Amino acid sequence: MFTSNFAVQPATFGSFDEWGCEWAIDLQHAYRLADAFGEPCVVWCVPHNGAAYKWCRAGVDQVEQIADLLFGVDA
């Protein structure tokens, strides 16, 4: 039995907006939604009881982001 859901919204929102987010059926779905936004996103974990909290950042080709960290931006 699941005790929380995941939601995705652009990182620029700053705080969780239950009406402005896209709801995901699971974490993999949340990653796919984040990729579809085409901009950095935050995946939120939304417990059935309690406040939502940031789970992770996603979207915008993760491999490219890791390469930028390792080799510098636009290396």
C-alpha positions as CSV (number, residue, x, y, z in Angstrom):
1,M,0.0,0.0,0.0
2,F,1.4,3.4,-1.0
3,T,1.5,6.1,1.6
4,S,2.5,8.9,-0.7
5,N,2.3,10.2,-4.3
6,F,4.7,12.0,-6.5
7,A,4.2,15.3,-8.3
8,V,6.4,17.3,-10.7
9,Q,6.6,21.0,-11.4
10,P,9.2,23.4,-12.8
11,A,12.0,24.3,-10.4
12,T,11.2,28.0,-10.9
13,F,7.9,27.6,-8.9
14,G,10.0,27.5,-5.7
15,S,7.3,26.0,-3.5
16,F,4.8,23.2,-4.0
17,D,1.6,24.1,-5.8
18,E,-0.9,21.2,-5.8
19,W,-2.9,22.9,-8.6
20,G,0.1,23.8,-10.8
21,C,1.9,20.5,-10.7
22,E,1.6,17.3,-12.8
23,W,0.7,14.3,-10.7
24,A,2.6,11.0,-11.4
25,I,1.5,7.4,-10.9
26,D,5.0,6.4,-9.7
27,L,8.6,7.7,-9.6
28,Q,9.5,6.5,-13.1
29,H,6.4,8.4,-14.4
30,A,7.6,11.5,-12.5
31,Y,11.0,11.3,-14.3
32,R,9.3,11.1,-17.7
33,L,7.0,14.0,-16.9
34,A,10.1,16.1,-15.8
35,D,11.8,15.3,-19.1
36,A,8.7,16.4,-21.0
37,F,8.8,19.9,-19.4
38,G,12.1,20.6,-21.1
39,E,13.4,22.6,-18.1
40,P,14.7,21.7,-14.7
41,C,12.0,20.3,-12.4
42,V,11.5,19.3,-8.9
43,V,9.9,15.9,-8.0
44,W,7.8,16.3,-4.9
45,C,6.9,13.5,-2.5
46,V,3.4,14.1,-1.3
47,P,2.5,12.0,1.7
48,H,-1.2,11.2,2.3
49,N,-0.8,12.7,5.7
50,G,1.5,15.7,6.1
51,A,3.2,18.3,4.0
52,A,4.9,17.8,0.6
53,Y,8.6,17.8,0.4
54,K,11.2,17.9,-2.3
55,W,12.3,14.5,-3.4
56,C,14.8,15.3,-6.1
57,R,15.6,17.4,-9.1
58,A,14.9,16.0,-12.6
59,G,14.5,16.9,-16.2
60,V,16.9,18.4,-18.8
61,D,19.1,15.6,-19.9
62,Q,20.6,14.2,-16.7
63,V,23.7,12.9,-18.6
64,E,24.4,16.4,-19.9
65,Q,24.1,17.8,-16.4
66,I,26.6,15.2,-15.0
67,A,29.0,15.9,-17.8
68,D,28.8,19.6,-17.1
69,L,29.7,18.9,-13.5
70,L,32.6,16.7,-14.4
71,F,34.1,18.6,-17.3
72,G,32.7,22.1,-17.1
73,V,29.8,23.7,-18.9
74,D,29.9,23.4,-22.7
75,A,33.2,21.5,-22.6
